[in-house]
Amino acid sequence: MVKFPENFYFGSATSSTQSEGAHSIDGKGKDIWDLWYEEEPFKFHDEIGPENTSTFYKNYKSDIQLLKKTGHNSFRTSISWSRMFPEGYGEVNEKAVAFYRDVFEEMRKNDIEPFVNLFHFDMPVAMQEIGGWENREVVNHYAAFAKKCFELFGDIVKRWFTFNEPIVHVECGYLQQYHYPCKVDPKAAVQVAYHTALASALAIKEYHALNQGGKIGIVLNLTPAYPRSENPADVKAAQIAELFANKSFLDPSVKGEYDPMLIEIIKKHDLMPTYTEEDNAVIKENTVDFLGVNYYQPVRVCARASLPNPEAPFMPSYYYDPYVMPGRKMNPYRGWEIYPRGIYDIAINIKENYGNIEWMITENGMGVENEERFRVDGQIQDDYRIEFYKDHLTWLAKGIEAGSNCVGYHVWTFIDCWSWLNAYKNRYGLIELDLETQERRIKKSGYWFNELNKNHGF
């Protein structure tokens, strides 16, 4: 049997934008997803925007009962900055305060530990209009928003995260055009990354100053970079891919400083951000108490086969080509490799290179299209999802056995949710969401997850 400690956190994760709905009521300001959907709805799968998502705003009490039924002892969600502060700062929205307070209290009543994240790709439009993360002023507004959340909810919430997957809004917003503002501007990307790391450190500083007896961390999507071969050129390619994909936020968050090799590359391409020594000191002195890790897939790279175009805007792939490993196992619906051993490699990396800091898996999951194909007697028989979890948990348990300080495992997600540009194309939930009726039905994996928590393993 694969066993986990008695006090291990088993649960799932979601975000405010992807689950709440209610995007135009009770005083919520617009975020960049509302704005982008208004501007370019054709870029969203089936032209479905964030207006309703999984209707958690309306159904949170019954949804929390479903969390209980599916064996959750913990649950991560996020606070919408634009719901709390419609203009990004100024007067707090009291209806938002009442909603979030009630959600967290309801979770506590049901013995579910709230893990609360402060930013999940959902910049308020009012903040984006003054430059978003490119603007140092927005960093201060974020720190003030974070402080207000700690003051309002810190008596109930004892586990906080500053950001979810910050590398995503950097790459997708400023290099690859998958997120608003859809720029291709490497200089801006570096500035945004620096300001995000600084914003995280400032929020940590505010939290520690309040002495509320909890812990604060950051959620990073770690994608271990594997070289094609032991050839030195392939190994170096993987080393550089690791710098951008993982170490760019992992090092400042845990160690308080950037890897010198990363700084050297940024300088070489004339992309250094604007910063002050005071801001560097804030990053140095305010590191995370614990770490959240989202793991879905590895990165495989090899030495470039051709010289990069000197005229093209800089991308990390200047230094490597993606490598398609023969025989790799795939999730065909998402186009991602399934490599459970990666979770063990992350565990050992954190143990050996990051002071064995306390950490947890904050997301791991498998999105599948047309799941109704697998319905038998009214229930989706998602054995493929159970196998996915088991394979990853087996390697996670090996990492813990080897001494890695992992305290929990959260899956993505509890109820099928809206996804940024894919809407409801791929389903990830332990619970099925009927889009027509909003009815919730527990899948086979939801019942299995309940047993997992009950037995502390499988």
KOLGULUM-271768 format. One record per residue (C-alpha): residue in three letters; chain; x, y, z. Coordinates in nm, 2 decimals, padded with zeros to 4 digits. Layout:
<nodes>
 vokol semar     px     py     pz
   ala     A      X      Y      Z
...
</nodes>
This chain:
<nodes>
 vokol semar     px     py     pz
   met     A  00.00  00.00  00.00
   val     A  00.12  00.35 -00.08
   lys     A  00.08  00.54  00.25
   phe     A  00.09  00.91  00.35
   pro     A  00.13  01.08  00.69
   glu     A -00.18  01.11  00.91
   asn     A -00.19  01.49  00.88
   phe     A -00.13  01.50  00.50
   tyr     A -00.34  01.76  00.31
   phe     A -00.56  01.60  00.05
   gly     A -00.77  01.83 -00.16
   ser     A -00.81  02.03 -00.48
   ala     A -00.75  02.37 -00.63
   thr     A -00.94  02.62 -00.83
   ser     A -00.93  03.00 -00.90
   ser     A -01.19  03.27 -00.85
   thr     A -01.21  03.35 -01.22
   gln     A -01.25  02.99 -01.32
   ser     A -01.51  02.90 -01.06
   glu     A -01.71  03.19 -00.92
   gly     A -01.89  03.33 -01.22
   ala     A -02.10  03.64 -01.11
   his     A -01.86  03.86 -01.31
   ser     A -02.10  04.15 -01.34
   ile     A -02.28  04.16 -01.01
   asp     A -02.23  04.27 -00.65
   gly     A -01.98  04.54 -00.74
   lys     A -01.71  04.33 -00.90
   gly     A -01.48  04.53 -01.12
   lys     A -01.37  04.40 -01.46
   asp     A -01.05  04.19 -01.48
   ile     A -00.85  04.14 -01.80
   trp     A -01.05  03.82 -01.89
   asp     A -01.37  04.02 -01.90
   leu     A -01.20  04.29 -02.11
   trp     A -01.03  04.05 -02.35
   tyr     A -01.35  03.85 -02.40
   glu     A -01.53  04.18 -02.49
   glu     A -01.26  04.27 -02.73
   glu     A -01.19  03.93 -02.90
   pro     A -01.45  03.67 -02.81
   phe     A -01.34  03.46 -03.11
   lys     A -01.02  03.37 -02.93
   phe     A -01.21  03.18 -02.66
   his     A -01.32  02.82 -02.73
   asp     A -01.68  02.81 -02.85
   glu     A -01.68  03.18 -02.77
   ile     A -01.75  03.11 -02.40
   gly     A -01.63  03.38 -02.16
   pro     A -01.58  03.40 -01.78
   glu     A -01.93  03.54 -01.69
   asn     A -02.07  03.22 -01.53
   thr     A -01.80  02.96 -01.51
   ser     A -01.88  02.70 -01.24
   thr     A -02.13  02.93 -01.04
   phe     A -01.94  02.88 -00.72
   tyr     A -02.04  03.23 -00.61
   lys     A -02.40  03.12 -00.60
   asn     A -02.35  02.76 -00.50
   tyr     A -02.06  02.76 -00.26
   lys     A -02.24  02.62  00.04
   ser     A -02.36  02.31 -00.14
   asp     A -02.02  02.29 -00.33
   ile     A -01.84  02.28  00.01
   gln     A -02.06  01.98  00.10
   leu     A -01.94  01.82 -00.22
   leu     A -01.58  01.89 -00.11
   lys     A -01.66  01.70  00.21
   lys     A -01.82  01.41  00.02
   thr     A -01.51  01.37 -00.20
   gly     A -01.27  01.35  00.09
   his     A -01.12  01.70  00.10
   asn     A -00.95  01.81  00.42
   ser     A -00.82  02.12  00.24
   phe     A -00.90  02.33 -00.06
   arg     A -00.73  02.61 -00.25
   thr     A -00.91  02.89 -00.41
   ser     A -00.82  03.25 -00.49
   ile     A -00.95  03.59 -00.40
   ser     A -01.04  03.81 -00.70
   trp     A -00.85  04.14 -00.67
   ser     A -01.11  04.31 -00.89
   arg     A -01.40  04.18 -00.68
   met     A -01.24  04.31 -00.36
   phe     A -01.12  04.64 -00.51
   pro     A -01.31  04.72 -00.83
   glu     A -01.05  04.99 -00.92
   gly     A -00.76  04.79 -00.79
   tyr     A -00.73  05.01 -00.48
   gly     A -00.93  05.25 -00.27
   glu     A -01.26  05.15 -00.11
   val     A -01.30  04.78 -00.05
   asn     A -01.62  04.61 -00.18
   glu     A -01.81  04.50  00.13
   lys     A -02.01  04.25 -00.06
   ala     A -01.69  04.08 -00.17
   val     A -01.56  04.08  00.19
   ala     A -01.89  03.92  00.31
   phe     A -01.87  03.65  00.04
   tyr     A -01.51  03.55  00.10
   arg     A -01.55  03.55  00.47
   asp     A -01.85  03.33  00.45
   val     A -01.67  03.09  00.21
   phe     A -01.37  03.05  00.45
   glu     A -01.59  03.01  00.76
   glu     A -01.81  02.75  00.58
   met     A -01.49  02.56  00.49
   arg     A -01.37  02.57  00.85
   lys     A -01.71  02.45  00.98
   asn     A -01.67  02.15  00.76
   asp     A -01.31  02.07  00.87
   ile     A -01.16  02.19  00.54
   glu     A -00.84  02.39  00.57
   pro     A -00.86  02.70  00.34
   phe     A -00.55  02.76  00.12
   val     A -00.59  03.11 -00.03
   asn     A -00.41  03.25 -00.33
   leu     A -00.40  03.62 -00.41
   phe     A -00.34  03.63 -00.78
   his     A -00.43  03.38 -01.05
   phe     A -00.37  03.56 -01.38
   asp     A -00.66  03.80 -01.31
   met     A -00.53  04.16 -01.32
   pro     A -00.80  04.42 -01.26
   val     A -00.86  04.62 -01.58
   ala     A -00.81  04.95 -01.38
   met     A -00.45  04.82 -01.30
   gln     A -00.39  04.70 -01.65
   glu     A -00.48  05.04 -01.79
   ile     A -00.18  05.19 -01.60
   gly     A  00.05  04.93 -01.74
   gly     A -00.02  04.62 -01.52
   trp     A  00.29  04.45 -01.39
   glu     A  00.51  04.66 -01.61
   asn     A  00.43  04.95 -01.37
   arg     A  00.60  04.97 -01.03
   glu     A  00.30  05.15 -00.89
   val     A  00.08  04.84 -00.95
   val     A  00.32  04.64 -00.73
   asn     A  00.24  04.88 -00.44
   his     A -00.14  04.85 -00.51
   tyr     A -00.10  04.47 -00.50
   ala     A  00.08  04.48 -00.17
   ala     A -00.20  04.69 -00.02
   phe     A -00.46  04.45 -00.16
   ala     A -00.27  04.16  00.00
   lys     A -00.24  04.34  00.34
   lys     A -00.61  04.41  00.34
   cys     A -00.69  04.04  00.27
   phe     A -00.46  03.94  00.56
   glu     A -00.63  04.18  00.79
   leu     A -00.98  04.08  00.69
   phe     A -00.94  03.70  00.67
   gly     A -00.61  03.62  00.85
   asp     A -00.80  03.49  01.16
   ile     A -00.95  03.21  00.95
   val     A -00.70  03.16  00.68
   lys     A -00.36  03.03  00.80
   arg     A -00.22  02.92  00.46
   trp     A -00.17  03.19  00.19
   phe     A -00.01  03.20 -00.15
   thr     A  00.10  03.52 -00.32
   phe     A  00.08  03.41 -00.68
   asn     A -00.02  03.11 -00.89
   glu     A  00.22  03.01 -01.17
   pro     A  00.37  03.36 -01.22
   ile     A  00.59  03.24 -01.51
   val     A  00.26  03.19 -01.70
   his     A  00.15  03.56 -01.70
   val     A  00.50  03.65 -01.80
   glu     A  00.54  03.41 -02.09
   cys     A  00.18  03.40 -02.20
   gly     A  00.11  03.77 -02.17
   tyr     A  00.44  03.92 -02.29
   leu     A  00.60  03.65 -02.52
   gln     A  00.34  03.41 -02.66
   gln     A  00.01  03.59 -02.68
   tyr     A -00.20  03.33 -02.49
   his     A -00.29  03.59 -02.22
   tyr     A -00.38  03.96 -02.22
   pro     A -00.21  04.20 -02.30
   cys     A -00.09  03.97 -02.58
   lys     A  00.25  04.14 -02.63
   val     A  00.57  04.01 -02.79
   asp     A  00.81  04.22 -02.59
   pro     A  01.10  04.04 -02.41
   lys     A  01.21  04.35 -02.23
   ala     A  00.86  04.40 -02.08
   ala     A  00.85  04.03 -02.00
   val     A  01.16  04.06 -01.78
   gln     A  01.03  04.37 -01.61
   val     A  00.70  04.20 -01.54
   ala     A  00.88  03.89 -01.40
   tyr     A  01.09  04.12 -01.17
   his     A  00.79  04.32 -01.05
   thr     A  00.60  04.00 -00.98
   ala     A  00.88  03.86 -00.77
   leu     A  00.90  04.19 -00.59
   ala     A  00.52  04.20 -00.54
   ser     A  00.53  03.85 -00.39
   ala     A  00.81  03.95 -00.15
   leu     A  00.62  04.27 -00.04
   ala     A  00.31  04.06  00.03
   ile     A  00.52  03.82  00.24
   lys     A  00.67  04.12  00.43
   glu     A  00.32  04.25  00.50
   tyr     A  00.20  03.91  00.62
   his     A  00.49  03.85  00.85
   ala     A  00.45  04.20  01.00
   leu     A  00.10  04.11  01.12
   asn     A  00.21  03.80  01.32
   gln     A -00.10  03.60  01.25
   gly     A  00.05  03.26  01.31
   gly     A  00.01  03.12  00.96
   lys     A  00.24  03.05  00.67
   ile     A  00.27  03.22  00.33
   gly     A  00.42  03.08  00.01
   ile     A  00.39  03.09 -00.37
   val     A  00.26  02.84 -00.62
   leu     A  00.50  02.76 -00.90
   asn     A  00.44  02.53 -01.20
   leu     A  00.77  02.34 -01.20
   thr     A  00.84  02.16 -01.52
   pro     A  01.17  01.97 -01.48
   ala     A  01.39  02.02 -01.79
   tyr     A  01.54  01.70 -01.93
   pro     A  01.82  01.69 -02.19
   arg     A  01.78  01.47 -02.50
   ser     A  02.11  01.30 -02.42
   glu     A  02.43  01.33 -02.20
   asn     A  02.60  01.52 -02.49
   pro     A  02.73  01.84 -02.33
   ala     A  02.54  02.06 -02.57
   asp     A  02.21  01.89 -02.48
   val     A  02.29  01.91 -02.11
   lys     A  02.36  02.29 -02.14
   ala     A  02.04  02.34 -02.33
   ala     A  01.84  02.17 -02.05
   gln     A  02.03  02.38 -01.79
   ile     A  01.92  02.70 -01.96
   ala     A  01.56  02.58 -02.01
   glu     A  01.56  02.51 -01.63
   leu     A  01.67  02.87 -01.56
   phe     A  01.38  03.02 -01.74
   ala     A  01.10  02.77 -01.68
   asn     A  01.18  02.70 -01.31
   lys     A  01.46  02.89 -01.14
   ser     A  01.34  03.24 -01.26
   phe     A  01.08  03.23 -00.97
   leu     A  01.20  02.94 -00.76
   asp     A  01.53  03.10 -00.67
   pro     A  01.41  03.45 -00.57
   ser     A  01.11  03.30 -00.39
   val     A  01.31  03.05 -00.18
   lys     A  01.67  03.18 -00.18
   gly     A  01.60  03.56 -00.22
   glu     A  01.82  03.59 -00.52
   tyr     A  01.85  03.51 -00.89
   asp     A  02.08  03.25 -01.04
   pro     A  02.39  03.43 -01.17
   met     A  02.37  03.24 -01.51
   leu     A  02.02  03.38 -01.56
   ile     A  02.13  03.73 -01.49
   glu     A  02.42  03.69 -01.73
   ile     A  02.19  03.58 -02.01
   ile     A  01.94  03.87 -01.95
   lys     A  02.24  04.11 -01.95
   lys     A  02.38  03.96 -02.27
   his     A  02.05  04.03 -02.45
   asp     A  02.02  04.38 -02.31
   leu     A  01.69  04.29 -02.12
   met     A  01.78  04.39 -01.77
   pro     A  01.48  04.53 -01.58
   thr     A  01.46  04.87 -01.40
   tyr     A  01.51  04.81 -01.03
   thr     A  01.65  04.96 -00.71
   glu     A  01.88  04.81 -00.45
   glu     A  01.60  04.87 -00.20
   asp     A  01.37  04.64 -00.40
   asn     A  01.65  04.38 -00.43
   ala     A  01.68  04.39 -00.05
   val     A  01.30  04.33 -00.02
   ile     A  01.33  04.02 -00.24
   lys     A  01.64  03.90 -00.04
   glu     A  01.48  03.95  00.30
   asn     A  01.12  03.82  00.24
   thr     A  01.13  03.46  00.12
   val     A  00.85  03.21  00.13
   asp     A  00.76  02.99  00.44
   phe     A  00.66  02.70  00.22
   leu     A  00.61  02.62 -00.15
   gly     A  00.32  02.51 -00.37
   val     A  00.41  02.31 -00.68
   asn     A  00.18  02.26 -00.98
   tyr     A  00.31  01.96 -01.18
   tyr     A  00.16  01.85 -01.51
   gln     A  00.44  01.77 -01.75
   pro     A  00.82  01.79 -01.80
   val     A  01.01  01.99 -02.05
   arg     A  01.24  01.80 -02.29
   val     A  01.50  01.99 -02.49
   cys     A  01.81  01.95 -02.71
   ala     A  02.08  02.17 -02.85
   arg     A  01.96  02.39 -03.13
   ala     A  01.98  02.25 -03.48
   ser     A  02.02  02.59 -03.63
   leu     A  02.14  02.94 -03.54
   pro     A  01.87  03.17 -03.40
   asn     A  01.76  03.47 -03.61
   pro     A  01.95  03.77 -03.47
   glu     A  01.66  04.00 -03.57
   ala     A  01.39  03.81 -03.39
   pro     A  01.26  03.91 -03.05
   phe     A  01.44  03.71 -02.78
   met     A  01.27  03.39 -02.66
   pro     A  01.42  03.14 -02.41
   ser     A  01.42  02.90 -02.71
   tyr     A  01.71  03.11 -02.84
   tyr     A  01.92  02.85 -02.65
   tyr     A  01.74  02.52 -02.72
   asp     A  01.50  02.33 -02.94
   pro     A  01.21  02.13 -02.79
   tyr     A  01.28  01.76 -02.80
   val     A  01.00  01.50 -02.87
   met     A  01.11  01.19 -02.69
   pro     A  01.02  00.87 -02.88
   gly     A  00.78  00.65 -02.69
   arg     A  00.66  00.92 -02.45
   lys     A  00.32  00.87 -02.29
   met     A  00.08  01.15 -02.38
   asn     A -00.25  01.30 -02.28
   pro     A -00.38  01.35 -02.64
   tyr     A -00.65  01.59 -02.54
   arg     A -00.41  01.84 -02.39
   gly     A -00.10  01.76 -02.59
   trp     A  00.10  01.71 -02.27
   glu     A  00.34  01.44 -02.18
   ile     A  00.25  01.22 -01.88
   tyr     A  00.56  01.16 -01.68
   pro     A  00.49  01.07 -01.32
   arg     A  00.85  01.03 -01.22
   gly     A  00.89  01.41 -01.27
   ile     A  00.72  01.46 -00.93
   tyr     A  00.99  01.25 -00.76
   asp     A  01.26  01.45 -00.93
   ile     A  01.10  01.78 -00.81
   ala     A  01.09  01.64 -00.46
   ile     A  01.46  01.55 -00.46
   asn     A  01.55  01.89 -00.62
   ile     A  01.37  02.08 -00.35
   lys     A  01.53  01.86 -00.08
   glu     A  01.88  01.89 -00.21
   asn     A  01.89  02.24 -00.36
   tyr     A  01.63  02.44 -00.17
   gly     A  01.70  02.37  00.19
   asn     A  01.43  02.09  00.20
   ile     A  01.17  02.36  00.25
   glu     A  00.82  02.25  00.33
   trp     A  00.62  02.21  00.01
   met     A  00.31  02.05 -00.14
   ile     A  00.16  01.96 -00.47
   thr     A -00.09  02.23 -00.53
   glu     A -00.21  02.10 -00.87
   asn     A -00.19  01.78 -01.06
   gly     A -00.45  01.65 -01.30
   met     A -00.57  01.52 -01.63
   gly     A -00.80  01.71 -01.87
   val     A -01.01  01.49 -02.10
   glu     A -01.25  01.58 -02.38
   asn     A -01.60  01.44 -02.42
   glu     A -01.61  01.26 -02.09
   glu     A -01.98  01.18 -02.13
   arg     A -01.85  00.89 -02.34
   phe     A -01.76  00.72 -02.02
   arg     A -02.09  00.75 -01.84
   val     A -02.23  00.43 -01.71
   asp     A -02.55  00.43 -01.51
   gly     A -02.54  00.80 -01.47
   gln     A -02.18  00.82 -01.35
   ile     A -01.86  00.91 -01.54
   gln     A -01.62  00.61 -01.50
   asp     A -01.30  00.81 -01.52
   asp     A -01.06  00.52 -01.44
   tyr     A -00.79  00.70 -01.65
   arg     A -00.79  00.99 -01.40
   ile     A -00.76  00.75 -01.10
   glu     A -00.46  00.58 -01.27
   phe     A -00.31  00.92 -01.34
   tyr     A -00.34  01.02 -00.97
   lys     A -00.21  00.68 -00.85
   asp     A  00.10  00.69 -01.07
   his     A  00.19  01.04 -00.95
   leu     A  00.12  00.96 -00.59
   thr     A  00.34  00.65 -00.60
   trp     A  00.63  00.87 -00.71
   leu     A  00.54  01.14 -00.46
   ala     A  00.55  00.88 -00.18
   lys     A  00.89  00.77 -00.29
   gly     A  01.01  01.13 -00.27
   ile     A  00.87  01.16  00.09
   glu     A  01.04  00.83  00.18
   ala     A  01.37  00.98  00.05
   gly     A  01.33  01.26  00.30
   ser     A  01.15  01.53  00.10
   asn     A  00.94  01.76  00.32
   cys     A  00.61  01.73  00.13
   val     A  00.29  01.80  00.33
   gly     A  00.01  01.77  00.08
   tyr     A -00.14  01.68 -00.26
   his     A -00.41  01.89 -00.43
   val     A -00.56  01.79 -00.76
   trp     A -00.69  02.02 -01.04
   thr     A -00.99  02.05 -00.98
   phe     A -01.30  01.97 -00.78
   ile     A -01.57  02.06 -01.03
   asp     A -01.52  02.08 -01.41
   cys     A -01.43  02.44 -01.45
   trp     A -01.39  02.71 -01.72
   ser     A -01.04  02.73 -01.85
   trp     A -00.87  03.04 -01.98
   leu     A -00.90  03.01 -02.36
   asn     A -01.03  02.65 -02.37
   ala     A -01.36  02.71 -02.19
   tyr     A -01.50  02.36 -02.10
   lys     A -01.32  02.17 -02.38
   asn     A -01.11  01.96 -02.14
   arg     A -01.27  01.84 -01.81
   tyr     A -01.05  01.80 -01.50
   gly     A -01.31  01.77 -01.22
   leu     A -01.37  01.50 -00.95
   ile     A -01.72  01.62 -01.00
   glu     A -01.90  01.67 -01.33
   leu     A -02.07  02.00 -01.41
   asp     A -02.38  02.00 -01.64
   leu     A -02.35  02.33 -01.82
   glu     A -02.72  02.33 -01.91
   thr     A -02.86  02.27 -01.56
   gln     A -02.56  02.35 -01.34
   glu     A -02.62  02.01 -01.17
   arg     A -02.32  01.85 -01.01
   arg     A -02.25  01.47 -01.02
   ile     A -01.96  01.30 -00.85
   lys     A -01.74  01.10 -01.09
   lys     A -01.59  00.77 -01.00
   ser     A -01.26  00.95 -00.92
   gly     A -01.44  01.17 -00.66
   tyr     A -01.55  00.86 -00.47
   trp     A -01.20  00.72 -00.51
   phe     A -01.05  01.04 -00.37
   asn     A -01.27  01.02 -00.06
   glu     A -01.12  00.67  00.00
   leu     A -00.77  00.80 -00.06
   asn     A -00.81  01.06  00.22
   lys     A -00.99  00.82  00.46
   asn     A -00.71  00.56  00.42
   his     A -00.42  00.81  00.39
   gly     A -00.32  00.62  00.08
   phe     A -00.43  00.34 -00.16
</nodes>
